[in-house]
Amino acid sequence: MRIQQTKFEIALAKARLTKTSLAKKAGISSATITKLLAGKSSTPITVGKIAAALGVDVTEIIEEEK
C-alpha cells in the first residue's frame, strides 16, 4: 500500500500532529513515515496504524488503485 502525500498531509493538519508525533502515536519510526512519503509502499498493518493515529479511515490516505 502507498500513501498519497496530499491526502496524508491534510489528515496530518486536521489531527494537528507533526510527523514525529504521529510516528510516536502510531508506534512506528519517523523513518517509516519518511519512506512512505517518498513513494515507497508499506504493509497494510503499518498504514492502518498511521490511519488510526490520525483518526481517519485507511481509504482517506492511500493512493487509489489504477
Beta strands, then each sheet from edge to edge (+ up, - down):
end
